[in-house]
Amino acid sequence: MRIRVLLPWVAGVLLTAALPHLSAGAEKVKCDKYHTYEELTSQLRALQSGYPDLAKLTSAGKSIQGRELWVMEVTNRKTGAAEEKPGIFVAGSLQGDEPVGTEVALKVVDHLLGNYANDPRLRQLVDTRTFYVWPSPNPDASDRNVRQPGKAAVANMRPTDEDRDGRLDEDGAEDLDKDGFIAQMRVKDEQGDYVASAQDPRIMLPRPRRANPGVAYRLYTEGSDNDGDGAYNEDGPGGVMLNANFPAGWKLDAEVPGSGMYPGSEPETEAILHFLTDHPNVALLIVYQSGEGVLYRPFDSIADKEIPRLDREVYELFGRRYRQVTGKAMTHGFAEAATPDTSAAEEEQSLRRTLAQELPAQVNIDDVLRMGNIREMANSPQGRSLREQYGISQETIARLTRLQELRQRRTRQVPPEPRPQPRCGTLLDWAYKDYCVYALSPSVWSLPQQFCKEDSGGRQLAEELGWIDFLQQEWQGKGFVPWHTFHHPQLGEVEVGGWVGFYRKNPPPGKWLEKVCAQQAAFVVEAAELTPLITIAQVEVVPLQILGGTGDAHATAAEDGAIVLSASKGGEGNLLLAEVKVTVQNTGAVGTRTALGEATRYAQQPPRAVLASLQADGGPLEILSMPKVLRLGNLQGKETKNLAVREGRREPAPSERRRPGGGEKTQQEAALVRDSEPDKATGTWLVNMGGGVRALQLRVVAEKAGVATRTVQVRW
């Protein structure tokens, strides 16, 4: 009874010892501005100093211009080493003109640290997982955009010779009219590819190919032909597109401009690749982008048929969480070939067959369809008279009306838009295909719904008008420069104005940026909760024989969890031959490895398989069976175990695989038994235990599901 009274007090002491040191003076991250590189560095250092037991700031390398590539590690180190917990990798945008990704990542750090003390759900995550947050993967271009929003830089600022004239960055865009923005130039040209919209001449639309366009234009980025080669702004500060520089699906620069000399050629992408391979505990990758307002999943360069069905189901699980938090849908970057919709054609044929039986033989269905609105004609006095004369029912009229609607829809149908080229060399594809983790890329910003226009004049026109209204109301008119005449030194009279891209890709600071950051921080928590987490569910000792004696041994479980070993008369030997069984469970939502990862050659090998090891305190313990470290395969999670069973995908443990040529199981195979549920596995050691053994120490390691340990007291 005394023990039970003391247990809550002991638990309280232990909990207090595990709580990290939290600083009351840590300043919260505000969303009232976009941070320069120096401001970002200052914020990260302040967060680290405010939460020294939870936050650890390190540099993973340097950018092409020498800026540090900061990574913030967030976990409670008092509850275990960071590398021994499932990891969640969160990165800002790889494109420099999307600094909203940096702000989102910074807010994620602030959310995890600032709410640790008062949010039990979040505290549980930080205690059991490790977050690796990389706010600015492309700090050079991002800093340029924050300092000069009107002078967009997308790639990593490596000096390059885009026009192959032997010079580097000699012909970039320029702010000719000195208004602080690099916008566009439109120049009248009979062969131009653009026309001004008839509804709103501010909007430039692609030139219609089968109609007289009236006045046509060519569009340029604002600037001059500085190198005299007849091209404008074709070789400015740019560099390599980081999200085309990863190994999966990488293509040569001649095929994908800006992809770099070879995969991982840039210090920024090389640093990410090294960091992830050095941190194999990462189980989920989230990399931010902007511009579409959806959640992307792999693949960007490969068709969906390459993704195992189980993984697609897991991605749908992430997608549902994302929709719950943001209201936005999930998609993927690879444009699948459009599947013809045969349902309308089948319905039309069915209606024709039925009407052929219901209408008089002298009535031609197509002639009726061309006469006009069937519903109106059928309800006119003449129509009612004809219906009575030929005995045409109201149901027949309804079928004719429906057939006419289907026919009109088919004749109005426009040809499908050309499929966009697949994106190659993306971090998303590499993380899922080669690094074998679930990878997501939220595109966090698009035109808010309340500013969307009806597309009576076409979808592009409606979107452009919506953006102009939004920028006027929420960005103080920034982002669209009214067209105005300018005398160009080479082109003569032109008009300067149009779009400044930065402002359409990033929400205005304040309420819009705060909303985006808050939603994404909430989603990171939702997504992190789905990652796998290994636990030791049960430990058993099964006595087999007392060596040197004739009696039997017995094992019982005490109330405090200890194992009590006893022997009957004649059981006074020195050693106990016994089986030690450990049952391991994945209590996370998804499996310890992706379904695609399970199919790889090394999926069942250390350290990728779940490993269990055994030691003893106080006396000799000899493991007689082989192997001494058990490989328990890969385990499904709470959400995926039913999917796996339904799909028949339960991964067999080594003990279930038939030996070549048949025959009995080896000693090694007999030590491994797959539990009946895909989220559990049981392993067994055959051991000799000396009488001095006072405790069994078990350690289970799962590469992407953490480390679980348990000490079981033994009493003789």
Secondary structure, 3 states (H helix, E strand, C coil): CHHHHHHHHHHHHHHHHHCCCCCCCCCCCCCCCCCCHHHHHHHHHHHHHHCCCCEEEEEEEECCCCCEEEEEEECCHHHCCHHHCCEEEEECCCCCCCCHHHHHHHHHHHHHHHCCCCCHHHHHHHHHCEEEEECCCCHHHHHHHHHCCCCCCCCCCCCCCCCCCCCCCCECCCCCCCCCCCCEEEEECCCCCEEECCCCCCCEEECCCCCCCCCEEEEEECCCCCCCCCCCCCECCCCCCHHHCCCCCCCCCCCCCCCCCCCCCCHHHHHHHHHHHHCCCEEEEEECECCCCCEEECCCCCCHHHCCHHHHHHHHHHHHHHHHHHCCCEEECCCCCCCCCCHHHHHHHHHHHHHHHHCCCCCCHHHHHCCCCHHHHHHCHHHHHHHHHHCCCHHHHHHHHHHHHHHHHHHHCCCCCCCCCCCCCCHHHHHHHCCCCEEEEEECCCCCHHHCCCCCCCHHHHHHHHHHHHHHHHCCCCCEEEEEEEEECCCEEEEEEEECCHHHHCCCCCHHHHHHHHHHHHHHHHHHCCCCCEEEEEEEEEEEEEECCCCCEEEEECCCCCEEEEECCCCCCCEEEEEEEEEEEECCCCCCCCHHHHCCCCCCCCCCCCEEEEEEECCCEEECCCCCCEECCCCCCCCHHHHHHHHCCCCCCHHHCCCCCCCCCCHHHHCEEECCCCCEEEEEEEEEEECCCCEEEEEEEECCCEEEEEEEEEEC
